Amino acid sequence: MVNSMKKHKTFDEMFNDEEFVSLEEREQINFEVALIGKMIEAREAKGLSQRELAEISGVKQPAIARMESMKVMPQIDTLLKVLIPLGYTLEITPLRKKPM
């Protein structure tokens, strides 16, 4: 990793180098960041605390805190338990083609 840091001047350069971070890894990281960000945004928009979300979702508050801090990525069933009371679900969409 030290050698790759010398090759890259910024985090963005390193993150976008397919020799260092594969396309699949980049997609996964971007998905997780967007997903958790949306979950937090939706909870806050409804004016819910983590504790209140825990009560209506059945997922314990410490588990919600771990998800929101990105310490763990939840299983799909747990994720849906949290998202549905917030008015969201998951959906599979085609990848967007990048302009050439």
Backbone hydrogen bonds, N-H to C=O, Kabsch-Sander energy under -0.5 kcal/mol:
donor,donor_aa,acceptor,acceptor_aa,energy
5,M,1,M,-1.8
6,K,2,V,-1.5
7,K,3,N,-1.5
8,H,4,S,-1.4
14,M,10,T,-1.8
15,F,11,F,-3.4
16,N,12,D,-2.1
17,D,14,M,-1.3
18,E,16,N,-0.8
20,F,17,D,-1.8
21,V,17,D,-3.0
26,R,22,S,-2.6
27,E,23,L,-2.5
28,Q,24,E,-2.3
29,I,25,E,-2.5
30,N,26,R,-2.7
31,F,27,E,-2.5
32,E,28,Q,-2.7
33,V,29,I,-2.4
34,A,30,N,-2.4
35,L,31,F,-3.0
36,I,32,E,-2.5
37,G,33,V,-2.2
38,K,34,A,-2.5
39,M,35,L,-2.3
40,I,36,I,-2.4
41,E,37,G,-2.5
42,A,38,K,-2.8
43,R,39,M,-2.2
44,E,40,I,-2.7
45,A,41,E,-2.4
46,K,42,A,-1.5
47,G,44,E,-1.3
48,L,43,R,-2.4
53,L,49,S,-2.4
54,A,50,Q,-2.3
55,E,51,R,-2.0
56,I,52,E,-1.9
57,S,53,L,-1.9
58,G,54,A,-2.3
63,A,60,K,-0.7
64,I,60,K,-1.7
65,A,61,Q,-2.5
66,R,62,P,-2.2
67,M,63,A,-2.1
68,E,64,I,-2.9
69,S,65,A,-1.8
70,M,67,M,-1.6
71,K,66,R,-2.4
72,V,66,R,-1.1
79,L,75,Q,-2.6
80,L,76,I,-2.6
81,K,77,D,-1.7
82,V,78,T,-1.5
83,L,79,L,-2.8
84,I,80,L,-2.5
86,L,82,V,-0.6
86,L,83,L,-0.9
87,G,84,I,-1.8
88,Y,83,L,-2.3
93,T,91,E,-0.5
